[in-house]
């Protein structure tokens, strides 16, 4: 067996628990979208794609509530206040269109 060793030492941080999983898609009522980039006029952009996803999820699964956030800076993680606004949602779709 091969073991990869990080020269910085072992990472002992405890990972956060995953969100609870919805077993039945008909139970999903609230979906959030977190975009890593602002909308722009040309080329692909994730905020526009989330509007297409929202329409499809509403039609196919009857999802009734959506929330959309856009990070102010692409290369920085979302701040804790932004993440907190997704609390209680059944799922969050995060991305950028590149």
N, C-alpha and C positions, 0 to 999 in steps of 0.2 A: 504494500500500500504506500502511496506517495502522500506526504503531508506537506502542504505549503505553509511556510512560516513567514510571518510578517516581521520585518526587522524592528518595527516599532513596539513589538510585544503583543500580548493577547488583549483583545478588546473585551472587557468584562461588563460593558453596559448591558442592561436588561432591555430587550426590545419591547416596545409597546404591544399590547394585545391587538389582534386584528378586530375589526368591527364585526358585530354579529352577522351571520349569513342568513339571508332570507331563503327559506326552503321552497316556497311557492311563489312564482312570479306574480300571481294575482294579488299577493300581499304588498307588493311594492307600490308606494304612493308618493314618495318624495325622492327626487333625484337632483343632485347638484352638479354643476359644471365649473371646473376651475381651469381657466385658460392661463397659460404661461406667457401669452403675448397679447398686446393690444390688437384691435382690429385695424386692418389697413385696406386701402382701396384696390390694390392689385395683388394678384397671386392668391394662393391658398391662405386661409386664416381660420383658426380654430373656433373663434366666437361664431362665425357664420355656419360652420359645420355643426356646432351644438344646437343651433336653431333647427337644422334638418333632423338631428337626432331627437330633439324634443318633440317635433311633430310626429315622427315615427313611433316613439315610445308612448305618446298620448293615444295614437290610433291603435296600436297593436296590444298594448298592455293596460290601457286605461289609466296611466299615471296622471295624477291631477296637479301635482305641485313641483315646480322647478325653481332652482336658484342658480344664478350665474355670477361668478366673481372673476375678475381679471387682475392678475398680479401686476403691480406697477413696474417691476423690473424683472426681465426674463431670467437673468442669471442668479437671482436671489430666491431663497425659499419663501413660501407664503408665510406671513407673520401669524402669530397665534390668534389674534383677533379675527383674521380672515378665516382661519381653520375653524374657529369656534362657531362661526356663522353656519357651518355645515352640520353642526351637532343635531342629532335626531333624524338625519336623512338616512334613507335606506341604501343609498349608494352615491358615490361622487366619481365623476369621470373627469380625468385630468389630462391635459395634453397641449400640444401646439402643432400647427400644420406646416411641416417643413418637408 
